[in-house]
Amino acid sequence: MTTAGRSAEPLADDFFRLCHDDRTGGLLLDDDAAYIGLASALLGELGWAGRITVERGLLMVLDGPVPGDALAHAVLDDIRGERELRDVRTWLTYLSMDGYDRVARRLVAGNHLLPHEGRRLLRRYTYYLPTDVNDHVWPRARLATGLGQRRPLDPRDVHLLGIADATGLLPQIADWGGRAALDYFTHLFQQAYPDVQVLIQETRAVIGNKVMGRR
């Protein structure tokens, strides 16, 4: 899967925007789901760059140019640095440990987010607010309109919706479109690239395991 000739925001940046409130910077979904969703999006970026593929559940590196984006380059180096092939779930779990901070730093460096410090009980924490609200809400508006009006969607946006579905965020995006919008997503996702479908299936499985582990 590639997007040759297409200029777009990185997949993980768009998912970061989708899962944060533009007024408070708070997450709109479960923390673990957000972290794993961002990990999935980071792998997706390498997939769209033509640098990884999935075979029999294992993540494999393909030959190609070095990613121009520093974060994508770093994630690819992480994967190439392993002596043995690892499965997708292992990489989702690994990248979920610091993927949130890595994506946030990329957005701050690109002047899309500003970090702020808050306090919760006795603990300080960092949250992020957009420098441009219109820029922040654009992915949600684009996806919601596409689903609601059943427009043709770019394959990368179908992938983004797949991550939203796996993390439980899709109903919020498709809300005003109702059942027809959700059915349209199902139709689109059935036609998605096989690697995209596998990544989303594995993302859903890792999130499910996390939820079960907390019970």
C-alpha positions as CSV (number, residue, x, y, z in Angstrom):
1,M,0.0,0.0,0.0
2,T,1.4,3.4,-1.0
3,T,0.3,7.0,-1.4
4,A,2.8,8.0,-4.1
5,G,2.2,11.6,-5.1
6,R,-0.2,12.3,-2.3
7,S,0.5,15.0,0.2
8,A,-1.2,14.3,3.5
9,E,-0.7,14.7,7.2
10,P,1.0,11.7,8.9
11,L,-1.6,9.0,9.9
12,A,-0.7,9.2,13.6
13,D,-1.0,13.0,13.6
14,D,-4.5,12.8,12.3
15,F,-5.4,10.1,14.8
16,F,-3.9,12.2,17.6
17,R,-6.3,15.0,16.5
18,L,-9.2,12.7,16.3
19,C,-8.9,11.4,19.9
20,H,-8.4,14.8,21.7
21,D,-10.8,17.5,22.6
22,D,-9.8,20.7,20.9
23,R,-10.8,22.9,23.9
24,T,-9.4,21.0,26.8
25,G,-6.8,18.7,25.3
26,G,-8.4,15.8,27.0
27,L,-8.6,12.3,25.5
28,L,-11.9,11.3,24.0
29,L,-11.4,7.6,24.6
30,D,-9.7,5.1,26.9
31,D,-6.0,5.8,27.5
32,D,-4.8,2.3,26.5
33,A,-7.0,2.4,23.3
34,A,-5.5,5.8,22.4
35,Y,-1.9,4.6,22.9
36,I,-2.4,1.4,20.9
37,G,-4.3,3.3,18.2
38,L,-1.3,5.7,17.9
39,A,1.1,2.7,17.7
40,S,-1.1,1.2,15.0
41,A,-1.0,4.5,13.1
42,L,2.8,4.7,13.3
43,L,3.0,1.3,11.7
44,G,0.5,2.4,9.2
45,E,2.7,5.3,8.2
46,L,5.5,2.9,7.3
47,G,3.0,0.7,5.4
48,W,1.8,3.7,3.3
49,A,5.5,4.6,2.7
50,G,6.0,1.0,1.3
51,R,8.5,0.1,4.0
52,I,6.7,-2.6,5.8
53,T,4.3,-5.4,5.1
54,V,2.6,-8.2,7.1
55,E,3.1,-11.8,6.3
56,R,1.5,-14.6,8.4
57,G,1.1,-12.1,11.3
58,L,4.8,-11.1,11.2
59,L,6.0,-7.5,10.5
60,M,8.5,-7.5,7.6
61,V,10.7,-4.6,6.4
62,L,10.8,-3.9,2.7
63,D,13.6,-2.3,0.7
64,G,13.1,1.4,-0.1
65,P,14.2,5.0,0.6
66,V,14.7,6.2,4.1
67,P,11.5,8.0,5.4
68,G,11.9,11.7,5.3
69,D,10.0,12.1,8.6
70,A,12.3,11.7,11.7
71,L,9.7,9.8,13.7
72,A,8.9,7.4,10.9
73,H,12.6,6.9,10.4
74,A,13.1,6.1,14.1
75,V,10.3,3.6,14.2
76,L,11.7,1.9,11.1
77,D,15.1,1.7,12.8
78,D,13.5,0.1,15.8
79,I,12.0,-2.6,13.6
80,R,15.1,-3.1,11.6
81,G,17.2,-3.4,14.7
82,E,15.6,-6.6,15.8
83,R,17.5,-9.8,14.8
84,E,14.3,-11.8,14.6
85,L,11.0,-11.0,13.0
86,R,8.3,-10.0,15.5
87,D,4.6,-10.2,15.2
88,V,2.3,-7.2,14.8
89,R,1.0,-7.5,18.3
90,T,4.5,-7.3,19.8
91,W,5.2,-4.1,17.8
92,L,1.8,-2.5,18.8
93,T,2.5,-3.2,22.4
94,Y,6.1,-1.9,22.2
95,L,5.2,1.3,20.3
96,S,2.2,2.0,22.6
97,M,4.6,2.5,25.5
98,D,6.0,5.8,24.2
99,G,4.2,6.4,20.9
100,Y,1.9,9.0,22.4
101,D,4.8,11.2,23.6
102,R,6.7,10.7,20.3
103,V,3.7,11.8,18.2
104,A,3.0,14.8,20.5
105,R,6.6,15.9,20.1
106,R,6.3,15.8,16.3
107,L,3.1,17.9,16.4
108,V,4.8,20.4,18.8
109,A,7.8,20.6,16.6
110,G,5.6,21.2,13.6
111,N,3.8,24.1,15.5
112,H,0.5,22.2,15.5
113,L,0.3,21.8,19.3
114,L,1.4,23.8,22.3
115,P,2.2,21.9,25.6
116,H,0.6,23.0,28.8
117,E,1.1,21.9,32.4
118,G,-1.8,20.8,34.6
119,R,-2.2,19.3,38.0
120,R,-4.3,16.4,39.0
121,L,-4.3,15.7,42.8
122,L,-0.6,15.8,43.7
123,R,0.7,15.0,40.2
124,R,1.7,17.3,37.4
125,Y,1.0,16.3,33.8
126,T,1.3,17.7,30.3
127,Y,-1.6,18.3,28.0
128,Y,-1.6,19.7,24.5
129,L,-3.8,22.3,22.8
130,P,-3.9,23.0,19.1
131,T,-2.4,26.2,17.7
132,D,-5.1,26.2,15.0
133,V,-8.5,24.8,16.0
134,N,-9.6,24.5,12.3
135,D,-6.5,22.4,11.6
136,H,-7.2,20.2,14.6
137,V,-10.9,19.4,13.8
138,W,-10.4,19.0,10.0
139,P,-9.8,15.2,10.1
140,R,-13.0,14.6,12.1
141,A,-15.0,16.9,9.8
142,R,-13.5,15.3,6.7
143,L,-14.3,11.8,7.8
144,A,-17.7,12.6,9.2
145,T,-18.8,14.4,6.0
146,G,-17.4,11.6,3.9
147,L,-19.3,8.9,5.8
148,G,-22.5,11.0,6.2
149,Q,-22.8,11.8,2.6
150,R,-21.3,8.4,1.5
151,R,-18.6,10.0,-0.6
152,P,-15.6,8.1,-2.1
153,L,-12.9,8.2,0.5
154,D,-9.1,8.1,0.1
155,P,-7.8,4.6,1.1
156,R,-5.7,6.3,3.8
157,D,-8.8,7.9,5.3
158,V,-10.5,4.4,5.3
159,H,-7.4,3.2,7.3
160,L,-7.8,6.1,9.7
161,L,-11.5,5.2,10.2
162,G,-10.4,1.6,10.8
163,I,-8.2,2.7,13.7
164,A,-11.1,4.8,15.0
165,D,-13.3,1.8,14.8
166,A,-10.8,-0.5,16.6
167,T,-10.3,2.0,19.4
168,G,-14.0,2.7,19.9
169,L,-13.9,6.2,18.5
170,L,-15.9,5.6,15.3
171,P,-19.4,6.2,16.7
172,Q,-18.4,9.7,17.8
173,I,-17.1,10.5,14.3
174,A,-20.1,9.0,12.4
175,D,-22.7,10.2,15.0
176,W,-24.7,12.6,12.8
177,G,-24.7,10.2,9.9
178,G,-26.4,7.5,11.9
179,R,-26.5,3.8,11.1
180,A,-26.1,4.4,7.4
181,A,-22.7,6.1,8.0
182,L,-21.5,3.1,10.0
183,D,-22.8,0.7,7.3
184,Y,-20.9,2.7,4.7
185,F,-17.7,2.4,6.7
186,T,-18.2,-1.4,6.8
187,H,-18.6,-1.4,3.0
188,L,-15.4,0.7,2.5
189,F,-13.3,-1.3,5.0
190,Q,-14.2,-4.6,3.3
191,Q,-12.4,-3.2,0.2
192,A,-9.3,-1.9,2.1
193,Y,-5.8,-3.2,1.4
194,P,-5.2,-6.6,3.1
195,D,-2.3,-5.2,5.2
196,V,-4.6,-2.5,6.5
197,Q,-7.2,-5.0,7.4
198,V,-4.6,-7.1,9.3
199,L,-3.2,-4.1,11.1
200,I,-6.7,-3.1,12.3
201,Q,-7.6,-6.7,13.3
202,E,-4.5,-6.9,15.4
203,T,-5.0,-3.4,16.9
204,R,-8.5,-4.5,18.0
205,A,-7.1,-7.7,19.5
206,V,-4.4,-5.9,21.5
207,I,-6.9,-3.4,22.9
208,G,-9.2,-6.3,23.8
209,N,-6.5,-8.1,25.6
210,K,-5.7,-4.9,27.5
211,V,-9.3,-4.5,28.6
212,M,-9.5,-8.1,29.7
213,G,-6.3,-7.8,31.6
214,R,-7.7,-5.0,33.7
215,R,-10.7,-7.1,34.9
